[in-house]
Amino acid sequence: MAAMLPIMVAWGLVWDSACASEAQPQRALRLDTARLVDRRDPASPADLVADRPPATSSTAAPLMKLPTRIHREHGNTSAVLWLEIELPARGAMPPTPAIYLPRMNDGGTFYLNGTPVFSLPWSDALTRVRWRRARWFVLPDALIDPQANRLTVKIVNRDFLVDVPYLLLGERDELERAAEDRQWIDQYGSQFTGLTAAIVGGFMLAIWWARRREPHYLLFGLSSLLWAVRTLNYSVETMPTDLWWWWRGFHFLTVALATMTLAAFFHLFAGLSFRRWVWPMGLHAALGPVLVVASDGRLHEFVYRYWQAFLFVFIGIALARLAMWGRRTRSVEALVITIGALLAIVLAANDYATVSGLLPVTRVYTLHLALPVLLITIGTILSMRFVQALRSAEDANLSLAARLAEKERELAAHYERVAEIERREASAAERQRIMHDMHDGLGAQLVSTLVMVERGAAPPDEVARLLREAMDEMRLAIDAFGQADSDLQAALANLRFRMEPRLKAAGITLDWQSDQSFEAVRLGDESSLHLLRIVQESLSNAMRHSRAKRLEVRFFVDHDTCHVVVEDDGVGLPADLSRTGRGLENIRRRAHALGGEARIDSGPRGTIVAVHFPVSQAAAGRAADDDARGSVVTLHPHAGSRHPANAASPPRR
């Protein structure tokens, strides 16, 4: 891009020089003198329709140099100006003679030796015109006099200024090509600039919408769109008369706002404050359009010449501050923007001098030739910044993702260490609990048996019973801790297998019932041991004290509560046992450890031990799902059951 800058600058200067020189085609004769034979200001309707100057017009009118500008006092009324231009004899003309007009803002009619040969629509009370394009027309050979010829020009103006261009007399084909070339520069070039500015502005605003924290894109996008609107001045050649001065005021407003946003962009790009410039430039931007509209066009030339001059001051100061910042920071971007902006300012000065009358009014407008270079240059720089910001964001995201992955690995390793510590602590706690349980249960049973044997106070049957109970305690612990996944049903089955022969030997029939909802219950090792000991203690008490004939054990689940009921038809528990028995207290304590309660009711008609404790929602949910699928038959208690322990008991099978 830096290497292309000298080429772009050279192209702009050469192009401007070629346009400003107004080089005439080969063999073309420049007609740059004319006589103003008549001026009707303001003009009557008869003057507007007249096809020749009044007979009273002076033939000795002084010569005027073309191009020229004529000032009027009554700008919003029509005026008619008659000019006469001397043409050479037929022999001095090309074979197919034609007239070329580089620019004629007003409408009018051209007469060759008194006969109309070309006409342009002019402004009237309804429509205002300002023609921008070059024109050409052929001089009919039949109307050309062999000796002397006269071209009469009727110009109808409805403005405060009348711009009279020079003319070229030359070969038709050559002048046609010159008019086409001028058309490309004046109109097609401006349309290309407007399209480029609209595309760049829309692209910059789209980037700003994605990155609203960076107002560079907003300011440059708005400036580009405003310049695109400003170029409409070259393409819109007709306008309703009532809107004409509003249209001119709008043109000045867009120029001021485009300059203001571009100056703000230069300041912001350099990291400089623009706040103190907002009010002066804002008031200045509003002043020009207000003067044009309020004065009904009388101050139009004043605004063109003096009001617009301050825009060069504002943009020049902003560009100078940007250049000084770039020099301090050695910024290549600032250098590129400064050179492109200087090129645009030079070409804008040409337009300013042309429309202000400081230079010939037929010069080519050149600002729209430099604007695409400036817009594309700055747009490319901002786009590169946007791409770099995206790359930086991507690199930051990758770095953050890598750091996050590293932290996740560290956290996972930490969790593994914590889990290992927890497993070790749980294992130690489990060993400690087993030791306490064996010490309090099996150990105490063996010690008491040993004492009785040593003292000789226990008969063989009693010793056998105590040893049998110790073996039951040991097997109970093995069943509770030795089953995979704490298989409660297998442990209960082993308990039933050991106890049922003893009950049968004691003359007690065992009725063991378990519904399918209970079979879905899963308990931990410690909870399983509590439940097994509750059942074992209940069966042992019934076998030793109840003198029952029938013993029922029921397991079932009602919603989220598990029920275990042991009921016999014996004579009940002895009074001293029901009050002070350590076995019953153990039942209550273990039920409490399960999170539930135990209710023991004993009387002449039997004893009921009922334990209720909650189960997990997952187990209850599985049981409910099994009920819904029909794989479990839900058992409901007797409707007439009155005993508290039987409140949730299922019916007997």
Salt bridges, closest charged atoms under 4 A:
ASP32 OD2 - ARG30 NE 3.82
ASP32 OD2 - LYS65 NZ 2.94
ASP38 OD2 - ARG40 NE 3.00
ASP41 OD2 - ARG39 NH2 3.50
ASP41 OD1 - ARG72 NH2 2.74
ASP47 OD1 - ARG40 NH1 3.69
ASP51 OD1 - ARG52 NH1 3.19
GLU84 OE2 - ARG150 NE 3.66
ASP141 OD1 - ARG90 NE 2.69
ASP159 OD2 - ARG130 NH2 2.76
ASP163 OD1 - ARG69 NE 2.77
GLU174 OE1 - ARG27 NH2 3.86
ASP186 OD2 - ARG103 NH2 3.83
ASP186 OD2 - ARG182 NE 2.96
GLU214 OE2 - ARG211 NH2 2.43
GLU237 OE1 - ARG133 NH2 2.63
GLU301 OE1 - HIS71 ND1 3.26
GLU333 OE1 - ARG385 NE 3.34
GLU406 OE1 - ARG409 NH2 2.47
GLU410 OE1 - LYS407 NZ 3.83
GLU420 OE1 - ARG423 NH2 2.41
GLU420 OE2 - ARG424 NE 3.25
GLU430 OE2 - ARG433 NH2 2.05
ASP437 OD2 - ARG533 NH2 2.33
ASP440 OD1 - HIS439 ND1 3.25
GLU462 OE2 - ARG465 NH2 2.10
GLU469 OE2 - ARG465 NH1 2.56
GLU469 OE2 - ARG544 NH1 3.21
ASP472 OD2 - ARG502 NH1 2.03
GLU473 OE2 - ARG533 NH2 2.31
ASP479 OD2 - ARG498 NH1 2.76
GLU500 OE1 - ARG496 NE 3.69
ASP511 OD2 - ARG550 NH2 3.01
GLU526 OE1 - ARG433 NE 3.63
GLU526 OE2 - HIS530 NE2 3.80
GLU552 OE2 - ARG550 NE 3.39
GLU552 OE1 - ARG554 NH1 2.63
GLU552 OE2 - ARG652 NH1 2.52
ASP558 OD1 - HIS559 NE2 3.68
GLU567 OE1 - ARG554 NH2 3.40
GLU567 OE1 - ARG652 NH2 3.87
GLU585 OE1 - ARG588 NH1 3.97
ASP601 OD2 - HIS643 NE2 2.39
ASP626 OD1 - ARG629 NH2 2.54
